[in-house]
Amino acid sequence: MIGRLRGEVVYRHPPFLMIEVHGVGYELEAPMSTFYDLPATGEITLFTHLAVREDAHVLYGFGSESERALFRALLKVSGVGAKMALAILSGMNIEEFTRCVQTDDAAALVRLPGIGKKTAERLIVEMRDRLDKLEVTTGSAITVVHTPGAPAETPVSDAVGALIALGYKPNEASRLVRSIDTEGMSSEEIIRTALKSMAPNR
């Protein structure tokens, strides 16, 4: 089991990134909350979860143990897979998700991609007890960065692609990005703004 990686980010294209550790490149998928906290340069440490399937071994990376713990708890909910769990962690922070569960706010969960009313209600019921057992804390301050050497897509097309990968339909992803004044913004800033517009009100 690969539980943690420390190395240099050599490629980032949300929700995918690659970290080089002693000459070996590890490909990971990560929630946007993790991308926001990645430093511009230097060595980083990510907590990881390895999913073994018949057709692939997929490695997921998280900026904190709390995010990984919540991700693993979400995978135990009936009908919730890794893609949906990443979308939840990308669309709202741990504090917001906890509040949705504690206040039975299914409407806020339904605004996330791929989550219908029944799934939202199931998340609330099944996660209520699990959250009490998880030691989760809110993440650190957000740092938005752009990594040199990333693919040559424009920030807008990069953001649309990331939203689609997180589960939004192409027309919905395009609509979210078009509603933002993207001039001078990095792809991660655009994604963060788009996801924030879909998040529950504080």
C-alpha positions in Angstrom: 0.0 0.0 0.0 1.3 3.4 -1.0 0.3 5.8 1.9 2.3 8.9 1.2 4.5 10.5 -1.5 7.1 13.2 -1.2 8.6 14.7 -4.4 8.4 17.3 -7.1 5.3 18.1 -9.2 6.3 17.6 -12.9 2.8 17.7 -14.4 -0.6 19.1 -13.4 -3.8 19.0 -15.4 -6.7 19.0 -12.9 -7.8 16.5 -11.6 -4.6 14.7 -12.7 -1.0 15.3 -11.6 2.3 13.6 -11.6 4.9 13.6 -8.8 8.5 12.5 -9.4 9.9 10.7 -6.4 13.6 9.6 -6.8 13.3 9.4 -10.6 9.9 7.6 -10.6 6.8 9.5 -11.8 3.6 8.7 -9.9 0.4 9.6 -11.7 -2.4 10.6 -9.3 -5.9 12.0 -9.3 -6.7 14.6 -6.7 -9.6 16.9 -5.6 -9.4 20.6 -6.5 -8.9 21.4 -2.8 -5.5 19.7 -3.0 -4.6 21.5 -6.2 -5.3 24.9 -4.5 -2.8 24.1 -1.8 0.1 22.9 -4.0 3.1 25.2 -3.7 4.5 26.8 -6.9 8.0 25.2 -6.4 9.8 22.8 -4.2 9.1 19.4 -2.6 5.5 18.5 -1.7 4.0 15.7 0.4 0.7 14.1 -0.4 -1.3 11.4 1.5 -2.4 8.7 -0.9 -5.1 6.1 -1.4 -4.5 3.2 -3.8 -7.6 1.7 -5.5 -7.0 -1.7 -7.1 -9.4 -2.6 -9.8 -9.5 -5.4 -12.4 -8.5 -3.1 -15.2 -6.3 -0.6 -13.4 -4.5 0.5 -10.2 -5.4 4.2 -9.5 -3.6 6.4 -7.0 -5.4 9.3 -5.4 -3.6 12.1 -3.7 -4.7 14.5 -0.9 -3.1 17.5 0.8 -4.2 16.4 4.3 -5.0 13.2 6.2 -8.4 14.6 6.9 -9.2 14.8 3.2 -8.1 11.2 2.7 -10.1 10.0 5.7 -13.2 11.6 4.3 -12.6 10.2 0.8 -12.2 6.7 2.2 -15.4 7.1 4.3 -17.3 8.3 1.2 -16.2 5.2 -0.7 -18.0 3.1 1.8 -21.4 4.7 1.1 -23.5 2.6 -1.2 -23.5 4.1 -4.8 -20.6 6.4 -4.2 -17.4 5.8 -6.3 -14.1 7.5 -6.4 -15.2 10.0 -9.1 -18.1 11.1 -7.0 -16.0 11.3 -3.9 -13.5 13.6 -5.7 -16.4 15.7 -6.9 -17.7 16.2 -3.4 -14.2 17.1 -2.0 -13.8 19.5 -5.0 -17.1 21.1 -4.7 -17.1 21.8 -0.9 -14.6 21.7 1.9 -14.8 19.3 4.9 -16.5 21.9 7.1 -19.3 22.5 4.5 -19.9 18.8 3.8 -20.1 18.2 7.6 -22.6 21.0 7.9 -24.7 19.5 5.1 -24.8 16.1 6.8 -25.5 17.5 10.3 -28.3 19.8 9.0 -29.9 17.3 6.5 -29.1 19.7 3.7 -29.7 17.4 0.7 -30.3 20.3 -1.6 -26.7 21.5 -1.3 -25.4 18.0 -2.1 -27.6 17.7 -5.2 -25.9 20.8 -6.7 -22.7 18.7 -7.0 -22.2 16.7 -10.3 -23.6 13.2 -10.4 -25.5 13.4 -7.1 -29.3 13.0 -7.2 -31.8 13.3 -4.4 -31.7 9.7 -3.4 -27.8 9.6 -3.3 -27.8 12.9 -1.3 -30.2 11.4 1.3 -28.1 8.3 1.5 -25.0 10.3 2.0 -26.6 12.1 4.9 -27.9 9.0 6.6 -24.7 6.9 6.1 -22.2 9.6 6.8 -23.7 11.0 9.9 -22.3 8.3 12.2 -19.1 8.0 10.2 -18.3 11.7 10.5 -18.5 11.5 14.3 -15.7 8.8 14.2 -13.5 10.7 11.8 -10.9 13.2 13.1 -11.4 15.7 10.3 -10.2 19.3 10.3 -10.5 22.1 7.8 -7.7 22.6 5.3 -5.0 25.1 5.2 -5.1 28.5 3.5 -5.5 28.3 -0.3 -2.6 29.1 -2.5 -3.3 29.4 -6.2 -0.3 28.6 -8.4 0.6 27.9 -12.0 3.3 25.4 -12.8 5.6 26.0 -15.7 5.8 23.1 -18.2 2.1 22.3 -17.9 0.2 21.5 -21.2 -0.3 24.4 -23.5 -4.1 24.5 -23.1 -5.6 27.9 -22.3 -6.7 28.4 -18.7 -10.4 28.5 -19.9 -10.2 25.2 -21.8 -8.2 23.7 -19.0 -10.9 24.7 -16.5 -13.7 23.3 -18.7 -11.8 20.0 -19.1 -11.3 19.7 -15.3 -15.0 20.4 -14.5 -16.0 17.7 -17.1 -13.5 15.3 -15.5 -15.1 16.0 -12.1 -18.5 15.0 -13.5 -20.1 18.1 -14.9 -21.7 17.8 -18.3 -19.8 19.6 -21.1 -22.5 22.2 -21.7 -22.8 22.8 -17.9 -19.0 23.1 -17.5 -18.9 25.6 -20.4 -21.8 27.6 -18.9 -20.1 27.8 -15.5 -16.9 29.1 -17.0 -18.6 31.5 -19.3 -20.3 33.1 -16.3 -16.9 34.1 -14.9 -14.7 37.1 -15.9 -11.7 34.9 -16.6 -9.3 37.6 -17.8 -5.9 37.2 -16.1 -7.0 34.1 -14.1 -5.2 30.8 -13.9 -7.1 27.6 -14.6 -7.2 26.8 -10.9 -8.7 30.2 -10.1 -11.4 29.7 -12.7 -12.2 26.2 -11.4 -12.3 27.5 -7.8 -14.6 30.3 -8.7 -16.9 28.0 -10.7 -17.1 25.4 -7.9 -17.7 28.2 -5.4 -20.7 29.4 -7.3 -22.2 25.9 -7.0 -21.3 25.4 -3.3 -23.9 25.9 -0.5 -24.1 29.4 1.0 -22.2 29.9 4.1 
